[in-house]
Amino acid sequence: AEINQVLQIANQIKELGFQAFTPQEFVQQISTFFVGLQIVFGGIGAISLLVAAMGIINTMTMAIMERTREIGLMKAVGATNRAVLAVFVGEAGGIGFMGGIIGAATGWGLGKIVNIAAQTYLAGAGGELGVSISAITPLWLLIFAIVFATSIGLLAGLYPAWRAAKLIPVKALKY
C-alpha cells in the first residue's frame, strides 16, 4: 500500500523463510559501494593535499634562501616583520590559489570527458533501454576546492614566512 513499507515487508517475508528482493535493496548496495569509493578517493585526495603542502613549504623555503639579501634590504629600508611575513604568506597563498584553480578546472574537465564517454558508450550499448548517466560538479564544490587549496597554501607558507620575518637585516645582507 505504501512505498515506504517495501523494505519492512521484504524483511518480514525473509523472516518467514522466503526469499525477497526489492529495488531499494539494490539501490542500497550501490550506495554502499559508492560510499566506499568516496572514502578511497578522499584518502587519495588527503595524501595529495599533504604532498602539495610539503611542496609549498619546500618552494617557499627555497625562495627565502634565494632571496635572503632581498629580505635584508627590505628590512634595512624599513619593512617590518609583519610586512615581510605578509609578502611571503601572500606568495604561498597565491601558489595555493593557482593550484586550486588548476585542480578544479582539471577535475571539472575530466568529469565532462567522462560524461561524454559514458553517454557515447550507453547510446551504443543500451540506447534502447533509455539509460543515461551523468557526473555533475556543483559550483559550490569548485569554489570550496579553490578556497580550501588557498587556505592550505596560506597555512603551508606560514613557517617559511615566519623564518623570513625573523631574519636579522645585517646578517641577511651579508648572506
N, C-alpha and C positions, 0 to 999 in steps of 0.2 A: 504494500500500500504506500509506503514511504521510501524514497531512495536513500534516506539517511539510515535506514534499518538494514540495509543489504548485508553489511559485514556482520552484524549481530545475528541475523538469521542464518548466514553461512556458517558461523561458529556453532550455532545450535544444531544445525544439520550434521556438522562434523562430530559433535559430541554424541550424536545418535549412532555413529559408526559409518556414516556415508561420506562419500567424497563430494566436496562442493568447491566450485571455483567461481570467483566474481572478477569483473574487470577492475574493481577497486583494488583487489589484491595485486593484480598485475601492475597497476599504477604505483602502488606502494613499493613493490620490488624495484621498479625502475627508479623511483625517488630515492630509495636506499642506495642504489648503485651510484646515482649522481651525487649524493652527499659524500660518499667515499671518494669519488673523483674530485670533488671540490676540496676535500681535505688534502689529497695528494698534491693538487695544483697549488693550494695555499702554502704547503710546505716548500714546494719548489720556489714559489714567489718569495717566501721568507728568506730562504737561502740566497736567492738572487739579490734581495734587498740588503742583506748583510754584506755580500761581496761588493755591491755598489757603494755602500757606506765606507767600507775599507778602502776602496778605490778613491773616493773623495778625500778621505783623510790622508792617504798617500800623496795624492796630487797636490793638496794644499800644503802639506809638509814640505814637499819638494819646491813648491812655488815660494814658500817663505825662505827656504835655504838659498834659492837663487836670487831672491830679492832682498836679502839682508841689508845690503848697503842702501837700497832704496828706502827701506823701513827706517834705517838710521837717519837718512836725510830728512824723511818726513817728520820724524820726532825732533830732529835738530832745528827745523824751521817752525816748530810749534804744534805739531799734531799731538793730540792727547792719546793716551792709551785707548780710550773709548773710540776715537776716530780710526785708529789702526785696526782695532777689533772689528769695527763696522765694515771696513773695506774688505777684510778677508772673510768675514761671515757672509757678506753680500756676494762675494765671488763664489763661495761654496753653495749658497742658496741658488745662484744663477746656474751652476752646474747641475744641481738637483732639478731645477725648473726645466732646463733643456732636456735632461734625461727623462723627466716626466712627460713632456710633450712628445718626444720621440717614441717613448714606450706606449703612450696612449694611442698615438697615431698608428703605430705598428700593430697593436692589438686590435684596433678598430678595423684596420685594413685587412688583417688576416681573417677576422670574423666575416667580413664581406666576401672574401675569397672562398671561405668555407661554405657560406650560404649559396654562392653561385654554383660551386661544385656539387653540393648536396642537392640543389634543385635540378641541376642537369642530370645527375645520376637518377634521382627519383622520377624525373619525367621519362627517362628511358626505361627504367626498371619497373616502376609501379605507377606510371601515369594514369592507368585506367582505374586505379583504386582511389585516386584523388588525394593521395597522401602528400603532405608538404612539411618541411622542417625549416626552421629559421633561427639563427642566433642573433639576439638583439642586445646591443650595448646601450644602456640608458645614458643620457647626457650627464646625469649626476655622478655616474661611476667614472666617466672620463675626467670630470672636474675634480672629483675626490682623488683620483690617481695622481693628477698633476700637483694638487695641493700637498698630498702625502709625500710625494717624491721631493718637493721643495722643502718640506719640513725635515725630512731625513737629511737632505743636503745641508741645511742650516745646522742641525744637530751635529752632523759629522764634521763640520768646519769649525765648531766651537773651540776644540782643543788646539788645533794648529793656529787659529786666530789669537787665542789667549797667549800662546807662546810668542807670537809675533808682537803682541802688545806689550809684553814684559821685557822685550829686548832693551838693553841699555844703549842709548844713541851712540856714544863714543865707541863702544865695542862693536856695534853694528857697522859703523863707518870704517873701522879698521879691518873688518872681516874680508 
